[in-house]
Amino acid sequence: MSKRARWLVVLGFLLPGSAQLLSGNRKLGRFGLTATIVLLVVGIASILGLMFARVATLTIFTNSWVLLILQWALFAYAVLWVLLGLNTLGLTRLRRVQPNWKMPVAILSVILTLVPAVGAAWAGTSVAAGRGALSDIFGSAPAVAPVDGRYNFLLLGTDAGADREGLRPDSISVISVDAETGQAAIIGVPRELEGTPFAEGSPMAEMHPNGFGVGPNEFGDYGGCQVGRCILNGIYAEAELFYPELYPNAKKHDSSPGIEATREAVEGALGLKIQFYVLLNMDGFADLIDALGGVTMDVKERLPIGGGVDPYSGEVVNEDGWIEPGKQHLNGFQAQWYARSRYGSSGGDYDRMQRQRELQAAILSQMNPTNVLLKFQGIAAAGTQLIETDIPESMLGRFVDLASKSREHDIVNVELVPPAVEPDAPDFDVIRQLTADGIAQASPPKKDSE
């Protein structure tokens, strides 16, 4: 009986339902065994799908309805495992087991019942968190085709949500990704760019035909705009506060007038068609980094936390602390100030732009599968506070696959900064050429036939 008890417990763990088929309620055993086999088949099919049909498999598992079914299936299986485990413990007939084996058999049975059940319940909870994040963040629009073989994303960084009155993006970038290889270029666009032209067909181009704020325009022969200083990051507030009627369908497409006007301005400046936007809230960035357990950065110079510059001495004053130089592990608060700090850098805003892109790259490189899996619920919760986007949920599988491919290539960085580009007197032909050169560098080599 002792040997029988040990075998029943082990078999019940390795193949739930088998113990009941051997010496118990066969109906319950068949149900448990069927559920186990179905779960194994789904798991094996998923692994094979990721190996041979990656995009299709990822698309399936980023669908909210599929995740809902998977979530409840995992919860149900956790309950079933507990029932089967307790039933198996009863089948061991502990009263007839040798005294020195009673306690080990009981403990083993409880462990082999609770650990997998808790694991299945945790997995179901994680799936629920992921499903909620996907529904909150991503849109329901249909898939969009690449333009000239690439997907282009407008990345806006801000210290508050998109509903902040008069928002001005603190950082503006475009990420261009090859639709086949995942090779990517990040183009840093100066937020203080003046005279930005709008893309053809933009309603803002009718008001600013010679570029944002450049005369003659609707404001007179000498130009002007509603937001005072007519630079690129003021376009958001211009459209959002004064001309929302120009973009009546923005909200329906998971966007806003300010974002659409900024997108059209960046398209006009770079000569690129931008399919999607991503708005990053820096406060949410801190939560994400804390959820990941921090991020390791090589800090090049001493950076103040908060504070300002004394107009007489030019020194940083009233700071709340410092981020010291050197390779170190930053928490969310420190990383946020690493990207946000405005003072103490010789390059000013241009150094700040570079640090923000360095932080973005570091987060992506340090988000390994194990780290994400162990802290998934916190990451998902932070994501809803971090990101606003019009990327359709239906394209997530494709973009997750491209993100994985991107890690195989070096990212090309294009910084539109002096001396090549002077934000207060930009040559947009030069800007478009630098953009085209960067994208060419982040593209697969052309075949001889091409």
N, C-alpha and C positions, 0 to 999 in steps of 0.2 A: 504493500500500500504506500510506503514511503517513496519507492521508486516511481510508482504510478502517479503520485501527487506531483513529484518534481517534473515529470514529463508533461503532464497536463498543463502546468503553469507555463513551462517554456513554449509548448506548442501553441497555447492560447496567446502568447505574446508574439511569436513569429508569424502565426497565421490565425488571426482572431476568427473564432467560429469553429475552428477545427476541434477544440476540446469538446464542444457541445455535440458535434457530429459523432465523436468517438464514444462518448459515455454520458450524454445528457439530452437536452431538448433539441432534437434534430431540426425542427422548424426554425428555432432561434439560431442554431448553428449555420443552417443554409443561408439565412438572411445575413448573418455576420460575415460569412465567407464570401458571399456575393458582393457585399458592400466593400470588403477588403480588396477583392479582385478588381472591382470597378475603379477603386482609388489607385491601385497599382497600375492598371492599364492607362488611366488618365495621366499618371506621373510619367510612365515610360513614353507615352505618345507625346507629352510635352517636351521631354528631353530630345526625342527624335525630331520633333518639330523645330526646336531651337537649333538643331544641328543641320537640318536639310531644308527647312522652310521658315527661316527665322522671322522675316517680316510678318508673314501671315499669322504665325504663332503669337508674336508680340501684340499684334493687332487684336487677336481674340482675347488675350489676357489683359488688355487695357480697355476692354469694353465694360461699361458699368453693369449691364445686365449679366454678363458672364461672371463678373466679380461678385455680384449679389448671390447668384446660384452657388458659386464656390464658397462664399462666406457661410451660408447656411448649411451647405453640405459638410463643411469642416466642423461646425458646431454640433450637427447631428451625429457625426462620426465620433466626436469626443464623448457624447452621451452614450452612444452604442458601445464604445470601448469600455467605459466604466461598467455598464450592465454586463457585458460579456466577462469582464475581469472578476466582478463579484460573483457571477454565476460559476465561473471556473473555480474560484476559491471554495465554493460550496461543493463542487464535484470532487474536490480532493479528499473530502471526508477526513478532516483533520483529527477527529476523535480516534481514527484507526491508524493514524500515522505514528511511527516510532517517536517517543517523547523528545529525543534529541533533534528530531527533524521538524517538529511542529512549528516552532518559532521561526526557523529559517524559511520554511515553505510559506508561512503566512506573510513574513516581511517581503520576500521575493515577489509574491503575488501582488501585494499592495503597490510595491515600487513599479513593477512592470505594468500595472494598470494605470496608476496615476500619472507617471511621467509622460507616456505617449498621449494620454487624454488631455493633460495640461498643455502639451505641445500643440495638439490639434486645435484646442480652444484659443491658444495664443495666436496661431496662424490665422484662425478665423477673425480674431480681433484686428490683426494687422491688415488683412484683406479689407475689412470694413473701413479701417482708417484710410487705406489707399483709395478705396472706392469713393469715399466722401471727399477726399482731396481732389480726385480727378473731376468729380461733378462740380466742385466749387471753383476750380481753376480754369478748366478747359471748356471750349465752346462746343456747339452741336452743328456747326456749319459743315458742308460737304468738303471732301478732300480737294486740295489745290495742286495743280501741276507745277513742276519747276519751271523757271524762266531761264532760257539759255543753259539748261542743264544744272541749275543751282537753286537752292532755297536761300532766301535772304531774310534775316530777322533784324528788326529794329529793337535795340536794347536800350531802355531808358532807366536810369537810376535816380531815385528820389528819396528824400528823407521822410516822406509821408505818402499816404494813399492817394489814388488818382482823384479823389473827391475834395482834396484840399484846394480852397479857393486861391486862384492865382498861382498855382503850382508852376515851378520852373525846374525842369529836369537838371540834376546836378552832373550827370554824365550821359553822353549820347554815343552809342556805338552801333555798328552794323556788323552782324556775323553772317558771312556768306559761306555756304556749305555745298560742296559738290554732291549732287543727288545720287551718284553711284559710288564714289570712293570715300565720301565723308571728309575729304580734305577741306580745311576751313581757313578762312582769313578773317581777322577781326580788324575792322577799320574804326579807329578812334576819331570822332568828329568833334572839333572844338565847340563847346557850348556858346562861346562868344563870337561865333562866325557872323559877320555882318553881310547884308545884302544877299541873303540866301535866295536863290531863284526857286520858284515852285514848279513841280512837274506839270507837263502839259495836261490841260483838262482840269486842273485844280481850281475850285471856286475862289481860293485865296489869290490865285494868279490874276484874276480879273481886278482885284483891289490893289495888288502889288505887281504890276506887269514887268517891272525892271528889277525885281528882287525885294525881299521883305524890308520895307521902310525906305526904299530908294525912290527918289522922285524922278519924273513926275508920277504921282499915284493919286489915289482917292483923297489923300490928305493935302495935296497941293503940289506945286512945282518943285518944292524943296524936299518932298517926301515926308515921312513920319509914320507913326503907328499909335495904337491906343495904349501900349504898355510902357511908354517912356523910351527906354533903350531898345532899339530895334535889332536885337541879336537873336540867334537861332533858338536859344532856350526860352525866349519870350513868346514864341509863336504859340506854344501850348495855351498860355493864359489869354493871348489875343483871341484865339478861336473859341476857347471855352467860355470866357466871360462876356465877349462882345458880339461874336458871330456864330453862336451855336446853330442857328437856323440854316447855315450853309451845309451842315452835315446831318440832315434829318434822320438818316438810317444808321447812324453810328452806333447807337445803343443796341439796336436790333442785331448788329453784327459784333457784339461783345467789345465795342470800342467806345470812343468818345470824340467829340469835335476837336479837342486839343490834340489828342493822339493822331487823328487822321491828318490834321493840318501839319503836324510835325513830321509825320511820315512822308507827306508830299514834298515838304521842304528838303528833307534828306535825300529823297529820290532825285529832286532837281539838282541838288549839289553834287551828288556822286554819280549820277547817270545810271542808277540801278533801279530796277523794279523791286519793291519790298513787299513780300507777301504777308508777313506776320509781324506783330510787335510783342514785346515782353516788357512789362513795367516791373522793376524791382524796387521794393521798399527797403531802405537800408536798415530800418528797425527790425524788419523780418529777417534780414540777412544775419543779424546778431543771433536771433533765435535759432536759425538753421545751423549756424556754426556751433552753438552750444549743444544742439541736438546731436551733432556729429562728434562731440567731445573735443571741440577746438580745431584749430588749423595751424600747421607749421609754416612759418614764413621766414625768409631771410631779409630782415629789416636793414636797409642800406644807410639810413640816417636817423638821428634822434627826432622823434615826432611828438608834438604836444597833444594832450587830450584837452580839448576845449581851449579857452583863452582867446587872446587877440594880440594885435601888434600895437605897441606904443608908437604913436605918430612922431614923437620926437627922437626916440632912440632907435626905433626900428626893431626892438627886441620883443620877443613873445612874453606877454604878461598875463596874470590871472588864470594860468593854466591849472587844470585839476590833476595833473600828473604827466608822465612822459612814457612813451614807448621807446625803449632803448635799442640801439643798433645791435645786430647780431642775429643768428639763426635761433628762433625760439618758438614755443608753442603758445599761440594767442587764444584767449577765450573770445566769446562773441562780442563783448563790449570792446575789448582791445582791438579786435579785427575790424570792427565797425569804425573805430577812430583811425586805424591804419589807412582805411580807404577814404575817410571823411576829412582828415586833418588838412586845413587850408594854409597853415603857417609853418615857418621854419624850413621850407624847401626852397632851394635856389631857383627851381623851375616853376614854382607856384602851381597854378592850376594844371599845367602840363604834367608835372610830376604826380599830382593827385590822380589825373586820368590814368597814368601808367600804373600806379599802385592799385587802382580799382581793377584793372584788367589782370594784374598779377594775382590779386586775391581771387578773382573769378576762376582763373586757371588752376590755382592751388586747391580750391574747393573741389573742382571737377576731378583733379588727379588724385585727391585723397578720399573721394567717395567710392571706396572699393566695395564690392558686393557684400563682404562680411560685415563691414562697418554699417552699411545701409540696412542690411537685414536685421542686425541686432538692435538698431535704434530707429527702426522704420516708423513707428507710431509718432515719435517726436518729430522726425523729419517731415512726415506728412502734415502734422499740425502746423509746423513752422511754414510749410509751403503755402498754405492757404493765406497766411499773413504776408508772405514774401512776394508772391507773383500775381500779376494780372496779365492776361494774354487773350488773343483771339485765335490761338492755335486750336484747330478742331481735335476733339478727342479721337476721331476716326483716324488721325494721322500719327498718333503717338507711337504705334508700333514701328512705323517707318522711321520716325525720328530717333527712337531709342536705338534702333539698329545703326543709323547713321552716326549717332553719338559714340557707339562702340567702335565703329570703323575710324572715327576721328582720332581716337587715342593711338592709332597706329602711325599717325603722321604728325609732324611738327606743325604747330599753328603759325600761320604767317601774320605778323602784326604790322599794320599800316597806321602810322601816327601822322595825322595831318597837322603838324606843328611847325613853328619857325625852325630853320629859315626857309624850308620848302613852302610853307603856307603861312601867310600873315593873316590872322583872323580879322583884323580891322581893315584889310585891303586885299581880300583873297582873289586869286586867279582861279576861277572855277574850271578852266581848261586843264590847268595843272592838277587840281584836285581830282578831276575825272581820270586823268592819265595815271596818277599815283594809285587810284583805286583799281583801275584796269590792270596795272602791273602787278599789284598785290594778288588779285584774283587769278591772274595767269600763273603766278608762282604757286598758288594753292589749287592748281588744276592738274589732272593727270597729263602726262606728255602726249602730244598728238601723234597719231599713227602716220606713217609715211603717206598713206592714201589721202589723208586729210590735209 
